[in-house]
């Protein structure tokens, strides 16, 4: 018999060690090594099984392309993220914070697929069939072709998939199922990797699309090393705040489509409802008369979104004033405050600064810099900004405005929602957009003086 070997694997980076150590030598994470028993005979059997049906190499000129018929999926928003629909035989990983709505969304997907295409199998290792039934009744979903199964053994789950031959499979979640021939606990690196490979093999052999639910860490990434994301065909993240109703489905990897698409959903009592015009929703409750409020035109994938940026400054006696950002990078906020202090002359050293992106969204692109900086300046001077003004631009360390991508699409979306004026970087070469007055600017100081001075003049005339 082959000798069993014990190894220690880091649960963060996947590095292997021959002995236990308190800190991983590869990634530096403390207390991340777990003991696993390697079974060479099981690995050899798996290798022969996987390679049993291999094809001979072919020249690229002799490979024939067949039309990929995508399967319908729930709504246009989800299909947009996938690139137009489900590709047969694809494996899709869905991640997100606990309670964000992953199981709710996948239950709706399974029910819609069962009603439109054929049998769908929802496998849960975390919930009982009765719990899933209660959720389906709450959502008003009762299709006859939706099958529910609950088990933690992936070997048994694979047998059920081969027996039922469903058209769609959902496994919730990949970290809670285990293979009996892998000598480690469920959720370990070996279990997650081998389990994903087995499911990938079944998906490719049968042409059945499979959804995998993945747990995330406190940083928001899929738990465990990135090996799981490399195995699957597509990786989707469901983002948003648990106490806000809006969710963003973002694709970070897609072998069958673009990763520049984002779907917007609203969490309701009847489940996830797609939002066809998110810009109008995000600025619907805006208080245009309050200082510290601006409208940023951001780009989520290829879709322009208009979101409200709120800022509040308050005098503080603390030596270290607070800088708090919700939905915006705190480090970038600190940089923008330094530019406002150095280049514009705003004394923010004794001010607590709070920035909030309305609707629970997270803005990661630098095109929102100008909106954030202008909102902070408006709150500090206690002057309102023109409610019909949209701002777009990245800010450099010298206070200059830098151009951003797809300006024409952003301005067209702002004009469609009734905005009359827009400030853009002067370096951008852009033709006129019907319905909106474009105001180019060179620097942040120029924008602050022009916008707030104009607002102050309007206020004095109104008095």
N, C-alpha and C positions, 0 to 999 in steps of 0.2 A: 504494500500500500504506500501511496505517496505520503510524505510527511507533511503534516499541517504546520504552517508557519503563522506566527502572530506578528502583526504589524500595527502601527498606530498612524491614523490618517487624520489630518487637519480638516475640520468641518467647514472651514472658511475658504481655504485655497486648494484643498485636495492633496497637499504634499504628503508623502509617505515617510515614516520614520521607523527605524528598527527598535527603538525604545521610547518609553514615555518621557516627555519633557514638559515642563510647565508652560513653555512658550514655543510656538512654532518658529523654526529658524527661517522659513520662507516668507511668511507674511507678518510675523511679529505678534500674532494674536495670542493672548493668554488663555489657558484652560480650554483649548479647542481640540486637543488630540483625544481620539477615542480608539479603543482597542478593537481590532477586527481579526478574525481567523480566516486565513486564505486556504481554500480547498482547490488544489491544482486539478484534481480529477473532474470536479464539476466545471471548472473553466474550460478544460479540453472538450468535454461533452457539449458545452454551449457553442464553442467555436465550430465544431463539426456540424451542429444542427443549423447554425446560421449560414454557413457556407455550402450547404448541401445543394442549393439550387442556384448556382452561379452561372452566368453567361460568359461566352468567350468575348474577348475585347474586339471591338469593331472600329474601323476608321470613321472619323466624324462625318465624312461624305456619304457613308452608307447608312447612317442612322436616320430613320424616318420619324418625322414629327406628326403626332396625331393631335387633333383638336381636343383641348381639355374642356369638358363640359362641367361647369361649376354648378354645385347644388345650391338651391335657394336657402337663405338663412333669415333670421329674424330681422325685418326692417331694412331700410336703406342705410342707416348709420353703421350697423354692424357689417353689412356687406361692403361698405366703403372702406372700412379698416382692413378687411380681408383681401381687398383688391377686386371685388365683384361677386364674391360668393365662396362657398366651401369647395376646395379642390379634393377630389376623391383620393384617399390614401394619405392625406396630410395629418400631421400631429401638431396641435396648437396648444401652447402653454399659456394659461391665463393666471396672472398674479395680481395681488392687491392687498391692502390692509385688511385685518379682520373686521367683519361687519360692514364692509364697503358695498357689498351686493353681488359678489361673485356667484354664489350659489343661486341667488334669485335670478340673475341674468341667464345662467346656464340652464336653469329649469325652464325658463321661457323659451330658450333656444331649442331645447329638446322637445318641448310640447309643440312648438311651431313646426319643427322638422317632422315629428310623428304625424301631424295632421296634413302636411303638404307633400311629403316625400315617401316616408315609410317608417319602419320600426326604428325606434331610438332607445338605447339602453343607458340609464343613468345609474352609475355605480357609486356608492358612497361608503367610505370607510369610517366616517365620522358621525353619521346620522342613521337612524333606523328607518325602514320603509314607512313607518307610521308618521315620523316627523316630516319626511319628504311629501307624504300624502297631504298633511295639514298645510304645508306651504303651497302645494299645488291648488288646493281648494281655496286658500286665501287669495291666490292669484286668478282664480276662475279658470283653471286649466284641467281638463279631464279627457285627453285624447286616448283612444283605445290602443294605439300602437306605441304608447310610452311605457316601457318596462323599467321597474325599479328593483335594484339588487343591492344588498348591503353585506360586505365581507371585507376582511383585511388581508386575506391571502391572495396575492396576485396570481398564483398558479390556478386557484379555483376560479378567479375572475376570467382568466384567459380561456379556461375550459368552457365557461358560460358564453363567452363571446363566440367561440368556435361552434358551440351548440345552437345558439339562437340566430347567428349570422345577421346582426342588426345592420342598418344602414348608417348609424351614427352611435358613437360611444362617448360617454363623459365619465371621467374618473376623478372623484373628489375625495381625497387629494393624493398626489403622488408621494408625499412625504409620510403618509399613514398606512400605505400598503407595503407588504414585504414578500420576498421570495424565500422559500424554505431552504434552498440550496446555497444561499449566500449567508455566510456566518457573521452577521452583524445585525444590529437592531434596526427597526423601521425608522426611516428618516436619515440614516447615515449616508455617507457619500457612495459607498458601494451599492447599497439598496436602491438609492435614487437613480444612479447611473444604469445599473442592470435592469431595473424595472422599466425605465424609459426606453432602453434598447429593445426589450421584449415587446413592449407595446408598439414601438416603431416597426418592428418586424411584422407584427400582425397587421398593422395598418397598410404597409406596402404590399403584403401578400394578398390581402382581401379587398383592397381599395376602399376601406372603411375610414372615414375621417374620425379622429379621436381628439377630444379636448382633455387636457390635464390641468388640474387646479394646483397651483404652487403656493406654498406659504412664503411670506416675505419677512425680512428682518426689520429691526426698528429703523434702519436707514432707508427702507422701502425697496430693497433689492430682493430677488428671489433667494430664499434661504439655501445655504450650501454654496459650493463652488459653481462657476459659470459653465461647468460641463453639461448641465441639464439644458441650458439655453442653446448650446452648440448642437445638441442632438436633435431637437425638435425643428419643425419647419417654420413656425411662426411663434413669436412671443408678444403677448398683449398684456398691457397693464391697465387696470381699472383704477383711476385716480379720483380724488375728491375728498372733501371733509365729511366725516361721518354725520355731522349735525347740519350739513347743507344738503339740499335735495338734488344738486346737479353732480353728474359723474362724467368723466372723460375717459374714453377707451382709446388708448394710445398704442400703436404698433411700433415696437423697437426692432423687430426682425420679421421679415416675410420673404420667403423664397419664391413666392408666387405672386408678388405684388409689391407696391411701393410702401415704404415705411413713413411716408410723409402725409399720411391720412389720420385724422382723429374723428372719432364719433362722440357725440354729446347726447347724454341721457338724463332723464329726470326720474328720481326715485319717488314713486307714489305708492298708495295703498294697494294698487293692483300691479305692482312690480315696476320694472324699468320702462319708461316711455321715451321714445326718441324725440329729440328737439331738432326740428328742421331749420329754425332760424335762431341760433343761440345768441347772436349779437343783440337782437331786439330784447331777448329775455334778460340778459345780464345788465342792461342799462334801463330796464323798465321802471325800477323803483328809485332811480337816481334823484337826489335832492340837488338840483342844479344851482340853487341859490346859496349853498353853504361854501365857505372858504375851505380850501384843501381838497377839492374834488376835481379830477380831470378825467378825460376819456382817452385811453390808449388803444391804438389799433395794432393788435398783435397778430401773429400768424401761427396757427396750430396746424402743422403739416402744410397742406396747400390751401387751407380754409382761413380767411381773415376773420378775426373776432374783435368786436368792440367791447371793452371791459372798462368798468369804472375803477379808478385808482383813488383811494382816500388816504390822506395824510393828516396827522395831528402833531403839533409841537406844543410843549408845555414847559414852562420855566421850572428848573429844579435846582436845589441847593447841594445836591450830591456831587462829589468830586468826579465820579464816573457817570455821566448821563446815560440813560437807557436808549438803545436802538433796537426796536422790535419790528419785525416784518412778518406778515402773514400772507403767504402766497408769493413772496418775492425773496430773492437771495439776500440774506442779511449782510454778507460780505460786500456785495455790490452796493447795497444801501449805504454802508459806511464809506465806500469810495465816492458815491454821489454827494454825500454830505460834506466830504472833504473838498470836493470841487466847488460846491456852493459856498463854502467858507472862504476858500482861497481865491477863486476866480470871480465870484459874484459879490463877495463882501458881506454875506449873511453871518452874523455871530451866533453860530449854533452850538458853541462849546458849553453853554449852560442850559441847553434845551433837551428834554426827552423827546424822541422822535418815534412815532408809530406810523407804520404804513400797512394798509390792508387792501388786498385785491378782492373785490366784491364777488360773491357767488361761490367762494371756496376754490377758485381756480389757482393754478400755480403758473406763473410766468417765468420762463427761463431765458427767453431771447433778449438781447440788448436793445431791441427797438422800443422797449418800454421805458428806457432810461429817462427820456425827456419828460414823459408823463409823470414819473415818480418825482423827479427833481422839481418840476413845476408845481406839483401838488404840495410839496414841502414848503416851497417859497410862498405859495398862496396862504397856507396855514400860518406861517410865521408872520407874514405881514397882515394877516386877517383881511385879505381881499379876495373876493370871489373872481372866478374865471368865467369868461364868456361860455354859456352853456351850449352854444352851437359850434364850439371849437374842438377839433380833434388834433392830437399831437403825435408825431412819429419821429423817432430819431435816436441814434446811439450817441452817447457822450464820451469824449476822450478825457484824459487827465488834464489836458490844457484847457478844457472847457469847450472845445470845438464840437460841432455836430457832424456826425458821420452818417453817410447814406446806408440804407438797409435794403434788403431784397424785396422784390415784387411790390414796389410802391404803388403802381397803377391799380393793382387788385385791391390793395388796402384802401386807397382813396375812393375807389368805386363803391366799396362796401359802406364807407362813411357817408358818401353822398346818397346812397340808397336809403339810409336810415335818417335822413333829414339834416345832417350837419352841413352848415353853410361855409365854414372856413376850416383850413387845416394848415398846421405848421410842419414843414419838412426841412431837411438839411439843404442848404444852398448848393452843395456839390452834386445833388441828384439832378440828372437830366431827364425831365419828364414832360410830356405834352400835357396840355390842359385837359382837365376832367370836367365834363358837363355837370353843372349843378353845384360845384364847390369851388371856393376861392382859395387858391394855393398861395401860402405865405412862406417863402424861403427865408432861412435864417442861418447866420454863420456860426454863432456861439450861443451857449446857455445864457450868458449875461445879456445878450441881445434879446433873447426870447423873454426872459424875466421882465426886463424893462418895458418891452413893447406890450406884452400881454397884461401885466399887472397895472401899468400906467394907463392903458386904455380902459381897463376895468374900473380903475379909480375915477377916471374922467366921466365914465358913464354914470357912476354912482353919484358924483357931485351934480351932474346935470339933472339926475332924477330928483335930487333934493331941492 
